[in-house]
Amino acid sequence: MSVNPTVNKTILDNGVRIVSMTMPHVRSVSMGVWVHVGARDESDAESGLSHFIEHMIFKGTVRRNAFQIAKEFDAIGGQTNAFTSMEHTCYHARVLDTQLETMVDILSDIFLNSVFDEREVARERPVIVQEIGMIEDSPEEWVHTMMGPAFWGGHPLGRSILGSRENILGFDSQTIKAFFKRLYQPDRIIVAVAGNVDHDRFVEKVGPVFSTIAAGNGFAPRHVPATGCGIIRKHRDLEQSHICLGMNGVSVDDPRRFAASLVNTIFGGNMSSRLFQIIREERGLAYSIYSFLTSFADTGMFGVYTAVAPTDLDASVDLIMDQFRRLKREPVPDDVLRDAKEFTKGNLLMAAESPDNQMVRLAQNEYCFGGVIPIDSVIDNIDAVTASDLLSLAEDLWDSGDAALTMLGPGVDRTDLSGRLAL
């Protein structure tokens, strides 16, 4: 497989961008309609609207009701879904290349012609309330959600993407329509497609319908959040106590993002990582422990999650913080850095074989950089990272202060954190 498949871009007169990657060796096509609008673009009163719209897009158009939309996708063997993040909303599908025209027709219809019928809104409210309950019933997911206000405070990044129950129960059809019309502006829309597809033919199908979207009145600027070191503890009768730590991270376009990715791999990104080996293999304190990067357009967070016995809370927090401090004071050995690079490049190249992953990468590159970044270039940047770069990154990001911490489970209210979270 070539690591540089054919990439093309067309910009419609109204600003909608159409980007494609031709992968002639596959038989499928993955298409996504992306909007550069997410949960961070909502006011407090609007919190949850982006995610509510994601649900409602599949609930009926002028031409199709909800059952017909589902039935037509199933009839062509298609896979379709949607997701909402803090900065984007995406409606996507994947089908065999012979069903491309049908996929374009359905996705275009639900995106451009959804009616947001009040009866469907009423039916969907309890579904989303159940989704909120499902997150709260999952300790691992809930302790991550708690990290939002602990790290981002009152900024929109600190809220749940799902919104509150009170908001969900108060949204009606008119509220949804007004939000959709105001924020789903053409210059914030990208139609991305990857797979066995011809760009010009795809534009012929997509261009005429998406060119009908009228320009909006501009978009309110996003505000850069301040990061914090809050501590949130919630007692819950569970077998384990769940822990999430948050530290300063990097934005999606930060030149140090390649170094940050390698730090994440070395720290807690795989089974040979420091946290996995120390916390699980050497001490037997946890079944699951990992680190993660959360990056946005203007900020980011470096986090760690684990779940341990209540009696091991103090020891686990101490061991994790010791490894953060170690990254600041000790250069990473050459062999460890080399292995992290090979792991990262291997995952990148294997992901490139998937039309779904390439579709996502196309859209994200377009939003962040105005065009695709060749995988060869990414690999070169990974190879160029030195141990000194990792040390400088750790020193810059974690110069002083404390880590943010969320804890969920038994015993969390009795844990003495004095001095434990200091960097």
Contacts in CASP RR format, 6 or more apart in sequence:
PFRMAT RR
TARGET T0000
AUTHOR 0000-0000-0000
METHOD contacts of the structure
MODEL  1
MSVNPTVNKTILDNGVRIVSMTMPHVRSVSMGVWVHVGARDESDAESGLS
HFIEHMIFKGTVRRNAFQIAKEFDAIGGQTNAFTSMEHTCYHARVLDTQL
ETMVDILSDIFLNSVFDEREVARERPVIVQEIGMIEDSPEEWVHTMMGPA
FWGGHPLGRSILGSRENILGFDSQTIKAFFKRLYQPDRIIVAVAGNVDHD
RFVEKVGPVFSTIAAGNGFAPRHVPATGCGIIRKHRDLEQSHICLGMNGV
SVDDPRRFAASLVNTIFGGNMSSRLFQIIREERGLAYSIYSFLTSFADTG
MFGVYTAVAPTDLDASVDLIMDQFRRLKREPVPDDVLRDAKEFTKGNLLM
AAESPDNQMVRLAQNEYCFGGVIPIDSVIDNIDAVTASDLLSLAEDLWDS
GDAALTMLGPGVDRTDLSGRLAL
1 25 0 8 1.000
1 352 0 8 1.000
1 353 0 8 1.000
3 349 0 8 1.000
3 352 0 8 1.000
3 374 0 8 1.000
3 375 0 8 1.000
3 376 0 8 1.000
3 379 0 8 1.000
4 374 0 8 1.000
4 375 0 8 1.000
4 376 0 8 1.000
5 21 0 8 1.000
5 22 0 8 1.000
5 23 0 8 1.000
5 358 0 8 1.000
6 21 0 8 1.000
6 22 0 8 1.000
6 199 0 8 1.000
7 19 0 8 1.000
7 20 0 8 1.000
7 21 0 8 1.000
7 22 0 8 1.000
7 362 0 8 1.000
7 372 0 8 1.000
8 19 0 8 1.000
8 20 0 8 1.000
8 22 0 8 1.000
8 199 0 8 1.000
9 17 0 8 1.000
9 18 0 8 1.000
9 19 0 8 1.000
9 20 0 8 1.000
9 366 0 8 1.000
9 371 0 8 1.000
10 17 0 8 1.000
10 18 0 8 1.000
10 199 0 8 1.000
10 203 0 8 1.000
10 207 0 8 1.000
11 17 0 8 1.000
11 18 0 8 1.000
12 18 0 8 1.000
12 186 0 8 1.000
12 207 0 8 1.000
12 210 0 8 1.000
12 211 0 8 1.000
13 211 0 8 1.000
14 186 0 8 1.000
14 187 0 8 1.000
14 210 0 8 1.000
14 211 0 8 1.000
14 213 0 8 1.000
14 214 0 8 1.000
14 215 0 8 1.000
15 186 0 8 1.000
15 187 0 8 1.000
15 189 0 8 1.000
16 186 0 8 1.000
16 187 0 8 1.000
16 189 0 8 1.000
16 190 0 8 1.000
16 191 0 8 1.000
16 207 0 8 1.000
16 210 0 8 1.000
16 211 0 8 1.000
16 213 0 8 1.000
17 189 0 8 1.000
17 190 0 8 1.000
17 191 0 8 1.000
17 366 0 8 1.000
18 190 0 8 1.000
18 191 0 8 1.000
18 192 0 8 1.000
18 193 0 8 1.000
18 202 0 8 1.000
18 203 0 8 1.000
18 206 0 8 1.000
18 207 0 8 1.000
18 210 0 8 1.000
19 190 0 8 1.000
19 191 0 8 1.000
19 192 0 8 1.000
19 193 0 8 1.000
19 362 0 8 1.000
19 363 0 8 1.000
19 366 0 8 1.000
19 371 0 8 1.000
19 372 0 8 1.000
20 192 0 8 1.000
20 193 0 8 1.000
20 194 0 8 1.000
20 197 0 8 1.000
20 199 0 8 1.000
20 202 0 8 1.000
20 362 0 8 1.000
21 193 0 8 1.000
21 194 0 8 1.000
21 195 0 8 1.000
21 358 0 8 1.000
21 359 0 8 1.000
21 362 0 8 1.000
21 372 0 8 1.000
22 195 0 8 1.000
22 196 0 8 1.000
22 197 0 8 1.000
22 198 0 8 1.000
22 199 0 8 1.000
23 194 0 8 1.000
23 195 0 8 1.000
23 196 0 8 1.000
23 355 0 8 1.000
23 358 0 8 1.000
24 196 0 8 1.000
25 196 0 8 1.000
26 195 0 8 1.000
26 196 0 8 1.000
26 355 0 8 1.000
27 96 0 8 1.000
27 97 0 8 1.000
27 196 0 8 1.000
28 94 0 8 1.000
28 95 0 8 1.000
28 96 0 8 1.000
28 97 0 8 1.000
28 195 0 8 1.000
28 196 0 8 1.000
28 355 0 8 1.000
29 94 0 8 1.000
29 95 0 8 1.000
29 96 0 8 1.000
29 97 0 8 1.000
29 100 0 8 1.000
29 103 0 8 1.000
29 193 0 8 1.000
29 194 0 8 1.000
29 195 0 8 1.000
29 196 0 8 1.000
29 197 0 8 1.000
29 355 0 8 1.000
30 92 0 8 1.000
30 93 0 8 1.000
30 94 0 8 1.000
30 193 0 8 1.000
30 194 0 8 1.000
30 195 0 8 1.000
30 355 0 8 1.000
30 356 0 8 1.000
30 358 0 8 1.000
30 359 0 8 1.000
31 92 0 8 1.000
31 93 0 8 1.000
31 94 0 8 1.000
31 100 0 8 1.000
31 103 0 8 1.000
31 104 0 8 1.000
31 107 0 8 1.000
31 191 0 8 1.000
31 192 0 8 1.000
31 193 0 8 1.000
31 359 0 8 1.000
32 90 0 8 1.000
32 91 0 8 1.000
32 92 0 8 1.000
32 93 0 8 1.000
32 107 0 8 1.000
32 191 0 8 1.000
32 192 0 8 1.000
32 193 0 8 1.000
32 359 0 8 1.000
32 363 0 8 1.000
33 90 0 8 1.000
33 91 0 8 1.000
33 92 0 8 1.000
33 107 0 8 1.000
33 108 0 8 1.000
33 111 0 8 1.000
33 189 0 8 1.000
33 190 0 8 1.000
33 191 0 8 1.000
34 88 0 8 1.000
34 89 0 8 1.000
34 90 0 8 1.000
34 189 0 8 1.000
34 190 0 8 1.000
34 191 0 8 1.000
34 192 0 8 1.000
34 363 0 8 1.000
34 367 0 8 1.000
35 88 0 8 1.000
35 89 0 8 1.000
35 90 0 8 1.000
35 183 0 8 1.000
35 184 0 8 1.000
35 188 0 8 1.000
35 189 0 8 1.000
36 87 0 8 1.000
36 88 0 8 1.000
36 188 0 8 1.000
36 189 0 8 1.000
36 190 0 8 1.000
36 367 0 8 1.000
37 50 0 8 1.000
37 87 0 8 1.000
37 88 0 8 1.000
37 89 0 8 1.000
37 183 0 8 1.000
37 184 0 8 1.000
37 188 0 8 1.000
38 50 0 8 1.000
38 84 0 8 1.000
38 85 0 8 1.000
38 86 0 8 1.000
38 87 0 8 1.000
38 88 0 8 1.000
38 89 0 8 1.000
38 161 0 8 1.000
39 47 0 8 1.000
39 48 0 8 1.000
39 50 0 8 1.000
39 51 0 8 1.000
39 84 0 8 1.000
39 85 0 8 1.000
39 86 0 8 1.000
39 156 0 8 1.000
39 159 0 8 1.000
39 160 0 8 1.000
39 161 0 8 1.000
39 163 0 8 1.000
40 86 0 8 1.000
40 87 0 8 1.000
40 155 0 8 1.000
40 156 0 8 1.000
40 157 0 8 1.000
40 222 0 8 1.000
40 296 0 8 1.000
41 50 0 8 1.000
41 87 0 8 1.000
41 156 0 8 1.000
41 183 0 8 1.000
41 219 0 8 1.000
41 220 0 8 1.000
41 222 0 8 1.000
42 48 0 8 1.000
42 49 0 8 1.000
42 50 0 8 1.000
42 156 0 8 1.000
42 159 0 8 1.000
44 159 0 8 1.000
45 167 0 8 1.000
46 167 0 8 1.000
46 179 0 8 1.000
47 156 0 8 1.000
47 159 0 8 1.000
47 160 0 8 1.000
47 163 0 8 1.000
47 164 0 8 1.000
47 167 0 8 1.000
48 160 0 8 1.000
48 161 0 8 1.000
48 162 0 8 1.000
48 163 0 8 1.000
48 164 0 8 1.000
48 167 0 8 1.000
48 168 0 8 1.000
48 171 0 8 1.000
49 167 0 8 1.000
49 171 0 8 1.000
49 175 0 8 1.000
49 176 0 8 1.000
49 179 0 8 1.000
50 84 0 8 1.000
50 89 0 8 1.000
50 161 0 8 1.000
50 179 0 8 1.000
51 84 0 8 1.000
51 128 0 8 1.000
51 161 0 8 1.000
51 162 0 8 1.000
51 163 0 8 1.000
52 124 0 8 1.000
52 128 0 8 1.000
52 168 0 8 1.000
52 171 0 8 1.000
52 176 0 8 1.000
53 89 0 8 1.000
53 176 0 8 1.000
53 179 0 8 1.000
53 180 0 8 1.000
54 82 0 8 1.000
54 83 0 8 1.000
54 84 0 8 1.000
54 89 0 8 1.000
54 91 0 8 1.000
55 124 0 8 1.000
55 127 0 8 1.000
55 128 0 8 1.000
56 114 0 8 1.000
56 116 0 8 1.000
56 120 0 8 1.000
56 121 0 8 1.000
56 124 0 8 1.000
56 176 0 8 1.000
57 82 0 8 1.000
57 91 0 8 1.000
57 110 0 8 1.000
57 111 0 8 1.000
57 114 0 8 1.000
58 66 0 8 1.000
58 69 0 8 1.000
58 70 0 8 1.000
58 82 0 8 1.000
58 110 0 8 1.000
59 66 0 8 1.000
59 114 0 8 1.000
59 116 0 8 1.000
59 117 0 8 1.000
59 120 0 8 1.000
59 123 0 8 1.000
59 124 0 8 1.000
60 66 0 8 1.000
60 68 0 8 1.000
60 69 0 8 1.000
60 110 0 8 1.000
60 114 0 8 1.000
60 115 0 8 1.000
60 117 0 8 1.000
60 120 0 8 1.000
61 69 0 8 1.000
61 109 0 8 1.000
61 110 0 8 1.000
61 113 0 8 1.000
61 114 0 8 1.000
61 115 0 8 1.000
62 113 0 8 1.000
62 115 0 8 1.000
63 109 0 8 1.000
63 113 0 8 1.000
64 72 0 8 1.000
64 106 0 8 1.000
64 109 0 8 1.000
64 110 0 8 1.000
66 120 0 8 1.000
69 106 0 8 1.000
69 110 0 8 1.000
72 102 0 8 1.000
72 106 0 8 1.000
73 79 0 8 1.000
73 80 0 8 1.000
73 93 0 8 1.000
73 106 0 8 1.000
76 95 0 8 1.000
76 96 0 8 1.000
76 99 0 8 1.000
76 102 0 8 1.000
76 103 0 8 1.000
77 95 0 8 1.000
77 96 0 8 1.000
77 99 0 8 1.000
78 93 0 8 1.000
78 94 0 8 1.000
78 95 0 8 1.000
78 99 0 8 1.000
78 103 0 8 1.000
79 93 0 8 1.000
79 94 0 8 1.000
79 95 0 8 1.000
80 92 0 8 1.000
80 93 0 8 1.000
80 94 0 8 1.000
80 106 0 8 1.000
80 107 0 8 1.000
81 92 0 8 1.000
81 93 0 8 1.000
82 89 0 8 1.000
82 90 0 8 1.000
82 91 0 8 1.000
82 92 0 8 1.000
83 89 0 8 1.000
83 90 0 8 1.000
84 161 0 8 1.000
85 161 0 8 1.000
86 156 0 8 1.000
86 157 0 8 1.000
86 161 0 8 1.000
86 296 0 8 1.000
87 296 0 8 1.000
87 297 0 8 1.000
88 363 0 8 1.000
88 367 0 8 1.000
90 360 0 8 1.000
90 363 0 8 1.000
91 107 0 8 1.000
91 110 0 8 1.000
91 111 0 8 1.000
92 107 0 8 1.000
92 356 0 8 1.000
92 359 0 8 1.000
93 103 0 8 1.000
93 106 0 8 1.000
93 107 0 8 1.000
94 355 0 8 1.000
94 356 0 8 1.000
95 102 0 8 1.000
95 103 0 8 1.000
97 195 0 8 1.000
97 196 0 8 1.000
97 197 0 8 1.000
100 197 0 8 1.000
100 202 0 8 1.000
100 205 0 8 1.000
101 205 0 8 1.000
104 202 0 8 1.000
104 205 0 8 1.000
104 206 0 8 1.000
108 206 0 8 1.000
108 209 0 8 1.000
108 210 0 8 1.000
112 209 0 8 1.000
112 210 0 8 1.000
112 212 0 8 1.000
112 213 0 8 1.000
116 173 0 8 1.000
116 176 0 8 1.000
116 177 0 8 1.000
116 180 0 8 1.000
117 173 0 8 1.000
118 172 0 8 1.000
118 173 0 8 1.000
121 171 0 8 1.000
121 172 0 8 1.000
121 173 0 8 1.000
121 176 0 8 1.000
125 168 0 8 1.000
125 169 0 8 1.000
125 170 0 8 1.000
125 171 0 8 1.000
128 162 0 8 1.000
128 168 0 8 1.000
129 165 0 8 1.000
129 168 0 8 1.000
129 169 0 8 1.000
131 162 0 8 1.000
132 160 0 8 1.000
132 162 0 8 1.000
132 163 0 8 1.000
132 165 0 8 1.000
132 168 0 8 1.000
135 141 0 8 1.000
135 142 0 8 1.000
135 145 0 8 1.000
135 160 0 8 1.000
135 162 0 8 1.000
136 142 0 8 1.000
139 236 0 8 1.000
139 238 0 8 1.000
139 240 0 8 1.000
139 242 0 8 1.000
139 307 0 8 1.000
139 408 0 8 1.000
139 409 0 8 1.000
140 242 0 8 1.000
140 288 0 8 1.000
140 305 0 8 1.000
140 307 0 8 1.000
142 242 0 8 1.000
142 408 0 8 1.000
143 242 0 8 1.000
143 243 0 8 1.000
143 244 0 8 1.000
143 305 0 8 1.000
143 406 0 8 1.000
143 407 0 8 1.000
143 408 0 8 1.000
144 244 0 8 1.000
144 305 0 8 1.000
144 406 0 8 1.000
145 160 0 8 1.000
146 232 0 8 1.000
146 234 0 8 1.000
146 244 0 8 1.000
146 406 0 8 1.000
146 408 0 8 1.000
147 232 0 8 1.000
147 244 0 8 1.000
147 246 0 8 1.000
147 301 0 8 1.000
147 303 0 8 1.000
147 404 0 8 1.000
147 406 0 8 1.000
148 157 0 8 1.000
148 158 0 8 1.000
148 159 0 8 1.000
149 158 0 8 1.000
149 159 0 8 1.000
149 232 0 8 1.000
150 228 0 8 1.000
150 230 0 8 1.000
150 231 0 8 1.000
150 232 0 8 1.000
150 246 0 8 1.000
150 404 0 8 1.000
150 405 0 8 1.000
150 406 0 8 1.000
151 158 0 8 1.000
151 227 0 8 1.000
151 228 0 8 1.000
151 229 0 8 1.000
151 230 0 8 1.000
151 246 0 8 1.000
151 301 0 8 1.000
151 404 0 8 1.000
152 158 0 8 1.000
152 225 0 8 1.000
152 227 0 8 1.000
152 228 0 8 1.000
153 225 0 8 1.000
153 228 0 8 1.000
153 230 0 8 1.000
155 223 0 8 1.000
155 225 0 8 1.000
155 226 0 8 1.000
157 225 0 8 1.000
157 296 0 8 1.000
157 299 0 8 1.000
158 225 0 8 1.000
162 168 0 8 1.000
182 216 0 8 1.000
182 217 0 8 1.000
183 219 0 8 1.000
184 213 0 8 1.000
185 213 0 8 1.000
185 215 0 8 1.000
185 216 0 8 1.000
185 218 0 8 1.000
185 219 0 8 1.000
186 210 0 8 1.000
186 213 0 8 1.000
186 214 0 8 1.000
186 215 0 8 1.000
186 216 0 8 1.000
187 215 0 8 1.000
188 219 0 8 1.000
189 210 0 8 1.000
189 213 0 8 1.000
190 363 0 8 1.000
190 366 0 8 1.000
190 367 0 8 1.000
191 206 0 8 1.000
191 210 0 8 1.000
192 359 0 8 1.000
192 360 0 8 1.000
192 362 0 8 1.000
192 363 0 8 1.000
192 366 0 8 1.000
193 202 0 8 1.000
193 359 0 8 1.000
193 362 0 8 1.000
194 355 0 8 1.000
194 356 0 8 1.000
194 358 0 8 1.000
194 359 0 8 1.000
194 362 0 8 1.000
195 355 0 8 1.000
195 358 0 8 1.000
222 297 0 8 1.000
222 298 0 8 1.000
224 298 0 8 1.000
224 299 0 8 1.000
225 299 0 8 1.000
227 248 0 8 1.000
227 299 0 8 1.000
227 300 0 8 1.000
227 301 0 8 1.000
227 404 0 8 1.000
228 404 0 8 1.000
229 401 0 8 1.000
229 402 0 8 1.000
229 403 0 8 1.000
229 404 0 8 1.000
229 421 0 8 1.000
230 402 0 8 1.000
230 404 0 8 1.000
230 405 0 8 1.000
231 404 0 8 1.000
231 405 0 8 1.000
231 406 0 8 1.000
231 407 0 8 1.000
231 417 0 8 1.000
231 421 0 8 1.000
232 405 0 8 1.000
232 406 0 8 1.000
232 407 0 8 1.000
233 406 0 8 1.000
233 407 0 8 1.000
233 408 0 8 1.000
233 412 0 8 1.000
233 413 0 8 1.000
233 415 0 8 1.000
234 406 0 8 1.000
234 407 0 8 1.000
234 408 0 8 1.000
234 409 0 8 1.000
234 412 0 8 1.000
235 409 0 8 1.000
235 410 0 8 1.000
235 411 0 8 1.000
235 412 0 8 1.000
235 413 0 8 1.000
236 408 0 8 1.000
236 409 0 8 1.000
236 410 0 8 1.000
237 409 0 8 1.000
237 410 0 8 1.000
238 408 0 8 1.000
238 409 0 8 1.000
238 410 0 8 1.000
240 307 0 8 1.000
240 308 0 8 1.000
240 309 0 8 1.000
240 310 0 8 1.000
240 409 0 8 1.000
241 307 0 8 1.000
241 308 0 8 1.000
241 309 0 8 1.000
241 310 0 8 1.000
241 313 0 8 1.000
241 407 0 8 1.000
241 408 0 8 1.000
241 409 0 8 1.000
241 410 0 8 1.000
241 411 0 8 1.000
241 412 0 8 1.000
242 305 0 8 1.000
242 306 0 8 1.000
242 307 0 8 1.000
242 407 0 8 1.000
242 408 0 8 1.000
242 409 0 8 1.000
243 304 0 8 1.000
243 305 0 8 1.000
243 306 0 8 1.000
243 307 0 8 1.000
243 308 0 8 1.000
243 313 0 8 1.000
243 316 0 8 1.000
243 317 0 8 1.000
243 320 0 8 1.000
243 405 0 8 1.000
243 406 0 8 1.000
243 407 0 8 1.000
244 303 0 8 1.000
244 304 0 8 1.000
244 305 0 8 1.000
244 405 0 8 1.000
244 406 0 8 1.000
244 407 0 8 1.000
245 303 0 8 1.000
245 304 0 8 1.000
245 317 0 8 1.000
245 320 0 8 1.000
245 321 0 8 1.000
245 403 0 8 1.000
245 404 0 8 1.000
245 405 0 8 1.000
245 421 0 8 1.000
246 301 0 8 1.000
246 302 0 8 1.000
246 303 0 8 1.000
246 304 0 8 1.000
246 403 0 8 1.000
246 404 0 8 1.000
246 405 0 8 1.000
247 301 0 8 1.000
247 302 0 8 1.000
247 303 0 8 1.000
247 324 0 8 1.000
247 397 0 8 1.000
247 398 0 8 1.000
247 403 0 8 1.000
247 404 0 8 1.000
247 423 0 8 1.000
248 300 0 8 1.000
248 301 0 8 1.000
248 302 0 8 1.000
248 397 0 8 1.000
248 398 0 8 1.000
249 260 0 8 1.000
249 293 0 8 1.000
249 294 0 8 1.000
249 295 0 8 1.000
249 299 0 8 1.000
249 300 0 8 1.000
249 301 0 8 1.000
249 302 0 8 1.000
249 397 0 8 1.000
250 256 0 8 1.000
250 257 0 8 1.000
250 260 0 8 1.000
250 293 0 8 1.000
250 295 0 8 1.000
250 300 0 8 1.000
250 397 0 8 1.000
251 257 0 8 1.000
251 295 0 8 1.000
251 296 0 8 1.000
251 297 0 8 1.000
251 298 0 8 1.000
251 299 0 8 1.000
251 300 0 8 1.000
252 295 0 8 1.000
252 296 0 8 1.000
252 297 0 8 1.000
252 364 0 8 1.000
252 368 0 8 1.000
253 297 0 8 1.000
253 368 0 8 1.000
253 369 0 8 1.000
254 260 0 8 1.000
254 295 0 8 1.000
256 389 0 8 1.000
256 393 0 8 1.000
256 396 0 8 1.000
257 295 0 8 1.000
258 378 0 8 1.000
258 381 0 8 1.000
258 382 0 8 1.000
258 384 0 8 1.000
258 385 0 8 1.000
259 385 0 8 1.000
259 389 0 8 1.000
259 390 0 8 1.000
259 393 0 8 1.000
260 293 0 8 1.000
260 302 0 8 1.000
260 393 0 8 1.000
261 293 0 8 1.000
261 344 0 8 1.000
261 382 0 8 1.000
262 337 0 8 1.000
262 340 0 8 1.000
262 341 0 8 1.000
262 344 0 8 1.000
262 382 0 8 1.000
262 385 0 8 1.000
262 390 0 8 1.000
263 302 0 8 1.000
263 327 0 8 1.000
263 390 0 8 1.000
263 393 0 8 1.000
263 394 0 8 1.000
264 291 0 8 1.000
264 292 0 8 1.000
264 293 0 8 1.000
264 302 0 8 1.000
265 273 0 8 1.000
265 340 0 8 1.000
265 343 0 8 1.000
265 344 0 8 1.000
266 273 0 8 1.000
266 274 0 8 1.000
266 332 0 8 1.000
266 336 0 8 1.000
266 337 0 8 1.000
266 340 0 8 1.000
266 390 0 8 1.000
267 273 0 8 1.000
267 274 0 8 1.000
267 275 0 8 1.000
267 291 0 8 1.000
267 304 0 8 1.000
267 323 0 8 1.000
267 327 0 8 1.000
268 274 0 8 1.000
268 275 0 8 1.000
268 276 0 8 1.000
268 289 0 8 1.000
268 290 0 8 1.000
268 291 0 8 1.000
268 304 0 8 1.000
269 275 0 8 1.000
269 276 0 8 1.000
269 290 0 8 1.000
269 291 0 8 1.000
269 292 0 8 1.000
270 276 0 8 1.000
270 343 0 8 1.000
272 339 0 8 1.000
273 290 0 8 1.000
273 291 0 8 1.000
274 323 0 8 1.000
274 326 0 8 1.000
275 289 0 8 1.000
275 290 0 8 1.000
275 291 0 8 1.000
275 304 0 8 1.000
275 306 0 8 1.000
275 320 0 8 1.000
275 323 0 8 1.000
276 289 0 8 1.000
276 290 0 8 1.000
278 319 0 8 1.000
278 323 0 8 1.000
279 285 0 8 1.000
279 286 0 8 1.000
279 289 0 8 1.000
279 306 0 8 1.000
279 316 0 8 1.000
279 319 0 8 1.000
279 320 0 8 1.000
280 286 0 8 1.000
280 287 0 8 1.000
280 289 0 8 1.000
283 315 0 8 1.000
283 319 0 8 1.000
285 306 0 8 1.000
285 308 0 8 1.000
285 309 0 8 1.000
285 312 0 8 1.000
285 315 0 8 1.000
285 316 0 8 1.000
285 319 0 8 1.000
286 306 0 8 1.000
286 307 0 8 1.000
286 308 0 8 1.000
286 316 0 8 1.000
287 307 0 8 1.000
288 305 0 8 1.000
288 306 0 8 1.000
288 307 0 8 1.000
289 304 0 8 1.000
289 305 0 8 1.000
289 306 0 8 1.000
290 304 0 8 1.000
290 305 0 8 1.000
290 306 0 8 1.000
291 302 0 8 1.000
291 303 0 8 1.000
291 304 0 8 1.000
291 305 0 8 1.000
292 302 0 8 1.000
292 303 0 8 1.000
292 304 0 8 1.000
292 305 0 8 1.000
293 300 0 8 1.000
293 301 0 8 1.000
293 302 0 8 1.000
293 303 0 8 1.000
294 300 0 8 1.000
294 301 0 8 1.000
294 302 0 8 1.000
294 303 0 8 1.000
297 368 0 8 1.000
302 397 0 8 1.000
304 320 0 8 1.000
306 316 0 8 1.000
306 320 0 8 1.000
308 316 0 8 1.000
310 409 0 8 1.000
310 410 0 8 1.000
310 411 0 8 1.000
310 412 0 8 1.000
313 407 0 8 1.000
313 411 0 8 1.000
313 412 0 8 1.000
313 415 0 8 1.000
314 415 0 8 1.000
314 416 0 8 1.000
314 420 0 8 1.000
317 405 0 8 1.000
317 415 0 8 1.000
317 417 0 8 1.000
317 420 0 8 1.000
317 421 0 8 1.000
318 420 0 8 1.000
321 403 0 8 1.000
321 420 0 8 1.000
321 421 0 8 1.000
321 422 0 8 1.000
321 423 0 8 1.000
324 394 0 8 1.000
324 398 0 8 1.000
324 403 0 8 1.000
324 423 0 8 1.000
325 423 0 8 1.000
327 390 0 8 1.000
327 391 0 8 1.000
327 394 0 8 1.000
327 398 0 8 1.000
328 391 0 8 1.000
328 394 0 8 1.000
328 395 0 8 1.000
328 398 0 8 1.000
328 423 0 8 1.000
330 391 0 8 1.000
331 387 0 8 1.000
331 388 0 8 1.000
331 390 0 8 1.000
331 391 0 8 1.000
332 340 0 8 1.000
332 387 0 8 1.000
332 390 0 8 1.000
332 391 0 8 1.000
333 387 0 8 1.000
334 387 0 8 1.000
337 385 0 8 1.000
337 386 0 8 1.000
337 387 0 8 1.000
337 390 0 8 1.000
341 382 0 8 1.000
341 383 0 8 1.000
341 385 0 8 1.000
344 382 0 8 1.000
345 379 0 8 1.000
345 382 0 8 1.000
345 383 0 8 1.000
348 375 0 8 1.000
348 378 0 8 1.000
348 379 0 8 1.000
348 382 0 8 1.000
349 375 0 8 1.000
349 379 0 8 1.000
351 357 0 8 1.000
352 358 0 8 1.000
352 361 0 8 1.000
352 375 0 8 1.000
361 372 0 8 1.000
362 372 0 8 1.000
365 371 0 8 1.000
365 372 0 8 1.000
365 373 0 8 1.000
366 372 0 8 1.000
398 423 0 8 1.000
399 423 0 8 1.000
400 423 0 8 1.000
401 422 0 8 1.000
401 423 0 8 1.000
402 419 0 8 1.000
402 421 0 8 1.000
402 422 0 8 1.000
402 423 0 8 1.000
403 421 0 8 1.000
403 423 0 8 1.000
405 417 0 8 1.000
405 421 0 8 1.000
407 415 0 8 1.000
END
